[in-house]
Amino acid sequence: MRNKRSVCIIGAHGTPNIGDQSILIGLIHLLRSDQSTGGIKIISRNPKLIRTYVDEPEMFPGNSFFYLRTFFLVAKCDELILGGGGIIQDQTSLANLMYYVAYIMLAGLLRKKIRAIGVGVGPFRYSVSRLFVRLAFSFVSEIIVRDDSSRTRLQTIIGERTPVRVCPDPAFLLSPQGSGGQSSVMPHHGQSMRLGINLRPWLYRLGGLWPVAGRIRHQKWEPEFSACMDVLANELKKFNDVQPVTLVMMPMESFQDTLALSILLNKLSAEKIPVERPRIGTPAELLRAYQSIHAMIGMRYHSLIFSIITHRPFIALSYTDKVRSLVQGLGWAEFEVPFEAQAMKRIGPMLQALVADFPQLQERLRIYDQQCQKHLRALGHSSRDHEKQ
């Protein structure tokens, strides 16, 4: 009988970002579908938080690479998995990138098998970042990223020595059974439509998009963001005159998203549009909230994935390559809006199109969701074939 292999996972796990939490749950589902997987251990910066949504695997604190216990954990495991999300980048900080590079190189020097699954790559600000990524990924035997832009960036850095494949984000494996929910049918004219809203702070600097990291500083992002919210609020007001709506706030990161959503709500404070704020702190709670809405306006990448797996038609506020790649793969360009004030004037007509074509759009999402799940389940078989070769 073949011995089972022990697996150690490291990634953006233990953060309050529900997208990162969903990746970990999906990754554990994926590993458990492989009968050769034995014990699963997770290196996390916040094991206590992970316990609120994952029960089975062992947790180990990883606040510092030099924490001796995690060193021995990697030394004793059979395989290290770099488990997503967008962790191979230096936008958050160069130190954040080096944290993951150090673990990869440690496992490589110890001759452990290393795989990357569902990883987002780039952008990079520094040449030294690309150098360290090239060095670290020379130890990685299998590389699976979540979008085409990540594949292009990483393949350019490491060359052709290891093929970089694209596979749907592991969060697609959270797709609920019978995800129709109570609001799977668009309400009749005059009845209230439940519209989910997800927003996040975002910066425009140095000719590119730069995410807010650490402390939120209003003077850098708020003016341009506020201009976009003026347009969005106006479009929601006009749509509400035709089709009554109830806005359901869908923060996926408790601090940043709530702050961004509060700016929109301030713009709508004079309007009599009902607003709901469901309790959302885990992927399971977010799924329940999605099943209570009809449609979605989403900005975060995983807010769109949750729309797909619950078959809720959505408008994508496109702000980064991973969102554009997801929209392109789905064939959803008619409902994609660049996160710019002028472009967001198209949201009103798009909402009307969502209402008019609701059943057909739900079917498109259902088909794409099934395709993504099938691709992910096949990943376990292809990984075992890869190991035999």
Phi, psi and omega per residue, in radians:
M1 nan 2.374 -3.090
R2 -1.230 2.350 3.122
N3 -1.223 2.476 3.072
K4 -1.392 2.583 -3.100
R5 -1.786 2.451 3.079
S6 -1.485 2.438 -3.015
V7 -2.150 2.382 3.049
C8 -2.038 2.231 -3.110
I9 -1.905 2.350 2.989
I10 -2.326 2.434 -3.128
G11 -3.133 -2.859 -3.115
A12 -1.439 1.027 -3.055
H13 -1.894 2.545 -3.095
G14 1.604 0.211 3.044
T15 -1.695 2.847 3.094
P16 -1.350 0.082 3.131
N17 -1.386 2.023 -3.077
I18 -1.165 -0.469 3.062
G19 -1.079 -0.789 3.105
D20 -1.147 -0.654 3.084
Q21 -1.079 -0.690 -3.108
S22 -1.182 -0.642 3.093
I23 -1.033 -0.792 -3.112
L24 -1.104 -0.774 3.123
I25 -1.062 -0.793 3.116
G26 -1.095 -0.679 3.136
L27 -1.144 -0.703 3.093
I28 -1.125 -0.722 3.050
H29 -0.997 -0.774 -3.104
L30 -1.110 -0.767 -3.129
L31 -1.192 -0.657 -3.140
R32 -1.206 -0.373 3.084
S33 -1.300 -0.242 3.095
D34 -1.666 1.983 -3.041
Q35 -1.175 -0.230 3.120
S36 -1.456 -0.093 3.135
T37 -1.391 2.232 3.078
G38 -1.738 -2.130 -3.140
G39 -1.240 2.482 3.087
I40 -2.030 2.200 3.086
K41 -2.127 2.525 -3.063
I42 -2.133 2.199 2.990
I43 -1.586 2.043 -3.039
S44 -2.344 2.607 3.061
R45 -1.410 -0.145 3.125
N46 -2.640 1.290 -3.116
P47 -1.009 -0.582 -3.124
K48 -1.082 -0.691 3.125
L49 -1.174 -0.706 -3.140
I50 -1.057 -0.591 -3.132
R51 -1.085 -0.305 3.128
T52 -1.334 -0.272 -3.132
Y53 -2.374 -0.064 3.074
V54 -2.343 2.287 -3.061
D55 -1.798 -0.744 -2.821
E56 -1.355 -0.952 -2.981
P57 -1.185 2.771 3.047
E58 -1.345 2.537 -3.132
M59 -1.957 2.509 3.077
F60 -2.371 2.305 -3.128
P61 -1.162 2.431 -3.133
G62 -2.349 0.712 -3.141
N63 -1.111 -0.468 3.141
S64 -2.387 2.450 3.086
F65 -1.097 -0.461 -3.060
F66 -1.529 0.166 3.035
Y67 -1.229 2.016 -2.909
L68 -1.044 -0.598 -3.077
R69 -1.132 -0.667 3.136
T70 -1.245 -0.518 3.059
F71 -1.046 -0.851 -3.137
F72 -1.227 -0.516 3.090
L73 -1.073 -0.814 3.105
V74 -1.129 -0.673 -3.117
A75 -1.112 -0.565 -3.072
K76 -1.602 -0.269 -3.108
C77 -1.384 2.833 3.083
D78 -1.553 -0.469 -3.022
E79 -2.587 2.402 3.034
L80 -1.881 2.259 3.106
I81 -2.003 2.153 3.014
L82 -1.491 1.864 -2.842
G83 -1.851 0.615 3.030
G84 1.265 3.087 -0.142
G85 -1.388 -2.022 -3.040
G86 -1.426 1.214 -2.972
I87 -1.781 -0.308 -3.125
I88 -1.631 1.387 -3.122
Q89 -2.847 2.826 3.107
D90 -2.037 0.281 3.126
Q91 -1.217 -0.714 3.080
T92 -1.104 -0.904 3.014
S93 -3.121 2.714 3.064
L94 -1.140 -0.616 3.131
A95 -1.084 -0.642 3.126
N96 -1.093 -0.751 3.091
L97 -1.094 -0.764 -3.087
M98 -1.149 -0.478 3.078
Y99 -1.010 -0.821 -3.124
Y100 -1.329 -0.669 3.092
V101 -1.018 -0.716 -3.110
A102 -1.096 -0.746 3.124
Y103 -1.160 -0.696 3.109
I104 -1.071 -0.804 -3.095
M105 -1.205 -0.620 3.061
L106 -1.054 -0.887 -3.135
A107 -1.093 -0.651 3.123
G108 -1.130 -0.764 3.129
L109 -1.167 -0.463 3.077
L110 -1.523 0.096 3.093
R111 1.079 0.645 3.046
K112 -1.514 2.639 2.997
K113 -1.250 2.376 -3.113
I114 -2.242 2.267 3.052
R115 -2.233 2.569 3.008
A116 -1.970 2.208 -3.085
I117 -2.309 2.191 3.061
G118 1.209 0.505 -3.048
V119 -1.554 2.494 2.961
G120 -1.753 2.416 -3.047
V121 -2.143 2.269 3.051
G122 1.384 3.113 -0.001
P123 -1.276 2.948 3.120
F124 -2.120 2.415 3.091
R125 -1.680 -0.508 -2.971
Y126 -2.042 2.496 3.088
S127 -1.114 -0.608 -3.125
V128 -1.125 -0.512 3.101
S129 -1.103 -0.792 3.126
R130 -1.102 -0.638 3.125
L131 -1.104 -0.811 -3.141
F132 -1.186 -0.638 3.088
V133 -1.101 -0.754 3.118
R134 -1.055 -0.759 -3.127
L135 -1.161 -0.818 -3.082
A136 -1.134 -0.736 -3.059
F137 -1.350 -0.056 2.981
S138 -1.203 -0.302 3.103
F139 -1.619 -0.156 -3.014
V140 -1.581 2.176 -3.032
S141 -1.532 -0.430 -3.126
E142 -2.464 2.222 -3.068
I143 -2.184 2.062 3.120
I144 -2.216 2.023 -3.137
V145 -1.868 2.986 -2.984
R146 -1.757 -0.103 -3.129
D147 -2.699 2.819 -3.068
D148 -1.140 -0.630 3.141
S149 -1.136 -0.635 3.072
S150 -1.148 -0.718 3.111
R151 -1.073 -0.801 -3.117
T152 -1.085 -0.806 -3.134
R153 -1.065 -0.856 -3.040
L154 -1.237 -0.703 3.137
Q155 -1.114 -0.610 3.085
T156 -1.130 -0.652 -3.102
I157 -1.307 -0.802 -3.006
I158 -1.626 -0.180 -3.089
G159 1.378 -2.818 -3.026
E160 -1.696 0.141 -3.047
R161 -1.151 -0.578 3.070
T162 -2.235 2.063 3.127
P163 -1.091 2.452 3.071
V164 -1.844 2.087 -3.116
R165 -1.821 2.738 3.079
V166 -1.927 2.342 3.087
C167 -2.476 2.630 3.113
P168 -0.970 2.659 3.111
D169 -1.001 2.390 3.128
P170 -0.983 -0.340 3.127
A171 -1.092 -0.335 3.084
F172 -1.088 -0.375 3.141
L173 -1.325 -0.047 3.045
L174 -1.481 0.032 -3.094
S175 -0.894 2.106 -3.051
P176 -1.322 2.702 3.046
Q177 -1.306 2.336 3.124
G178 1.026 0.956 -2.979
S179 -1.412 0.330 3.098
G180 -1.101 -0.782 3.094
G181 1.169 3.125 -3.035
Q182 -1.312 -0.282 -3.044
S183 -2.035 0.605 -3.091
S184 -1.366 -0.169 3.113
V185 -1.979 2.250 -3.137
M186 -1.098 2.358 -3.127
P187 -1.140 2.728 3.114
H188 -1.183 2.816 3.139
H189 -0.975 2.282 -3.120
G190 1.688 -0.368 3.069
Q191 -1.507 2.682 -3.049
S192 -1.284 2.316 3.051
M193 -1.690 2.270 3.130
R194 -1.563 1.985 -3.037
L195 -2.016 2.004 3.085
G196 -1.336 2.566 3.129
I197 -2.304 2.193 2.990
N198 -2.198 2.247 3.107
L199 -2.363 2.748 3.042
R200 -2.504 2.662 3.051
P201 -1.148 2.582 3.127
W202 -2.692 2.493 -3.089
L203 -1.889 2.601 2.956
Y204 -2.013 1.939 -3.125
R205 -2.607 2.587 3.008
L206 0.940 0.639 3.074
G207 1.364 0.137 -3.134
G208 -2.596 3.133 3.140
L209 -1.639 2.254 -3.111
W210 -2.163 2.165 -3.108
P211 -1.292 2.671 3.039
V212 -1.263 2.220 3.140
A213 -2.234 2.418 3.127
G214 1.202 -2.300 -3.080
R215 -1.204 2.341 3.075
I216 -1.385 2.158 -3.141
R217 -2.029 1.881 -2.999
H218 -1.023 -0.661 -3.012
Q219 -1.110 -0.312 -3.098
K220 -1.596 -0.589 -3.037
W221 -2.092 -0.433 -2.975
E222 -1.109 -0.744 -3.077
P223 -1.041 -0.829 -3.138
E224 -1.234 -0.657 3.079
F225 -1.095 -0.746 -3.136
S226 -1.072 -0.661 3.105
A227 -1.090 -0.701 3.086
C228 -1.151 -0.643 3.138
M229 -1.209 -0.546 3.049
D230 -1.014 -0.790 -3.121
V231 -1.196 -0.788 -3.130
L232 -1.067 -0.767 3.124
A233 -1.066 -0.723 3.132
N234 -1.119 -0.728 3.121
E235 -1.143 -0.656 3.106
L236 -1.186 -0.660 3.088
K237 -1.065 -0.826 -3.119
K238 -1.132 -0.710 3.130
F239 -1.152 -0.675 3.138
N240 -1.102 -0.462 3.096
D241 -1.201 -0.479 -3.124
V242 -1.668 -0.779 -3.093
Q243 -2.285 1.866 3.139
P244 -0.961 2.397 -3.115
V245 -2.228 2.657 2.896
T246 -2.024 2.131 -3.118
L247 -1.512 2.259 3.136
V248 -1.996 1.997 -3.102
M249 -1.298 2.261 -3.047
M250 -2.180 1.169 3.089
P251 -1.219 2.353 3.088
M252 -1.853 -0.120 3.020
E253 -2.445 2.053 -2.826
S254 -1.009 -0.723 -3.058
F255 -1.475 -0.993 -3.033
Q256 -1.109 -0.857 -3.064
D257 -1.173 -0.681 3.115
T258 -1.088 -0.686 3.095
L259 -1.101 -0.774 3.138
A260 -1.143 -0.747 3.139
L261 -1.127 -0.556 -3.137
S262 -1.132 -0.525 3.109
I263 -1.161 -0.759 3.085
L264 -1.091 -0.771 -3.107
L265 -1.115 -0.592 3.074
N266 -1.113 -0.624 3.112
K267 -1.201 -0.443 -3.088
L268 -1.764 0.122 -2.991
S269 -1.066 -0.516 -3.127
A270 -1.445 -0.162 -3.102
E271 -1.616 2.654 3.128
K272 -1.695 0.963 3.092
I273 -1.738 2.102 3.137
P274 -1.053 2.480 3.132
V275 -2.261 2.325 3.061
E276 -2.072 2.527 3.107
R277 -2.219 1.436 -3.127
P278 -1.164 2.707 3.067
R279 -1.199 2.071 -3.136
I280 -2.360 1.972 3.110
G281 -2.444 -0.215 -3.138
T282 -2.387 2.849 3.075
P283 -0.995 -0.649 3.138
A284 -1.118 -0.722 3.116
E285 -1.182 -0.626 3.109
L286 -1.173 -0.704 3.088
L287 -1.040 -0.744 3.119
R288 -1.105 -0.672 3.114
A289 -1.145 -0.689 3.119
Y290 -1.125 -0.646 -3.113
Q291 -1.252 -0.124 3.113
S292 -1.714 -0.046 -3.084
I293 -1.916 2.952 3.081
H294 -1.720 -0.709 -3.052
A295 -2.625 3.051 -2.966
M296 -2.508 2.476 2.845
I297 -1.974 1.964 -2.993
G298 -2.193 2.539 3.119
M299 -1.956 -0.822 -3.140
R300 -1.185 2.569 -3.134
Y301 -0.942 -0.843 -3.087
H302 -1.332 -0.316 3.012
S303 -1.140 -0.541 3.098
L304 -1.344 -0.648 3.082
I305 -1.098 -0.733 3.103
F306 -1.133 -0.573 3.046
S307 -1.111 -0.687 -3.119
I308 -1.195 -0.824 -3.036
I309 -1.287 -0.305 3.034
T310 -1.791 0.044 3.077
H311 1.065 0.738 3.096
R312 -1.802 1.928 3.113
P313 -0.943 2.508 -2.998
F314 -2.492 2.802 2.929
I315 -1.905 2.189 -3.105
A316 -1.640 2.126 3.002
L317 -1.520 1.750 -2.934
S318 -1.472 2.104 -3.090
Y319 -2.307 -0.116 -3.091
T320 -2.702 2.909 -3.050
D321 -1.056 -0.650 -3.063
K322 -1.168 -0.598 3.079
V323 -1.203 -0.790 3.130
R324 -1.076 -0.662 3.127
S325 -1.156 -0.721 3.112
L326 -1.104 -0.785 3.139
V327 -1.096 -0.723 3.136
Q328 -1.131 -0.764 3.137
G329 -1.100 -0.605 3.122
L330 -1.358 -0.366 -3.039
G331 1.264 0.817 -2.978
W332 -2.067 0.453 -3.001
A333 -1.075 -0.464 -3.120
E334 -1.220 -0.197 3.115
F335 -2.109 0.513 3.087
E336 -1.916 2.298 -3.130
V337 -2.226 2.101 3.015
P338 -1.022 2.496 -3.106
F339 -1.356 1.261 3.127
E340 -2.446 2.498 -3.023
A341 -0.983 -0.807 -3.087
Q342 -1.119 -0.752 -3.103
A343 -1.163 -0.510 -3.055
M344 -1.275 -0.089 3.024
K345 -1.188 -0.210 3.119
R346 -1.447 -0.108 -3.026
I347 -1.144 -0.691 3.138
G348 -0.997 -0.941 3.080
P349 -1.051 -0.588 3.111
M350 -1.149 -0.700 3.096
L351 -1.077 -0.694 3.102
Q352 -1.124 -0.653 3.105
A353 -1.174 -0.635 3.078
L354 -1.044 -0.747 -3.138
V355 -1.157 -0.781 -3.057
A356 -1.146 -0.652 -3.033
D357 -1.948 0.462 -2.988
F358 -0.955 -0.888 -3.108
P359 -1.087 -0.730 -3.138
Q360 -1.135 -0.665 3.139
L361 -1.205 -0.687 3.066
Q362 -1.047 -0.701 3.136
E363 -1.154 -0.673 3.088
R364 -1.074 -0.722 3.132
L365 -1.178 -0.687 3.135
R366 -1.080 -0.767 -3.134
I367 -1.130 -0.769 -3.129
Y368 -1.153 -0.704 3.098
D369 -1.020 -0.797 3.125
Q370 -1.113 -0.683 3.112
Q371 -1.088 -0.754 -3.129
C372 -1.147 -0.731 3.116
Q373 -1.123 -0.712 3.110
K374 -1.088 -0.732 3.127
H375 -1.091 -0.753 -3.129
L376 -1.174 -0.704 3.117
R377 -1.147 -0.606 3.081
A378 -1.194 -0.380 -3.128
L379 -1.076 -0.665 3.107
G380 -1.066 -0.715 3.120
H381 -1.180 -0.741 -3.107
S382 -1.188 -0.563 3.104
S383 -1.177 -0.681 3.097
R384 -1.171 -0.668 3.074
D385 -1.119 -0.688 3.130
H386 -1.081 -0.667 -3.130
E387 -1.191 -0.595 -3.107
K388 -1.244 -0.488 -3.032
Q389 -1.241 nan nan
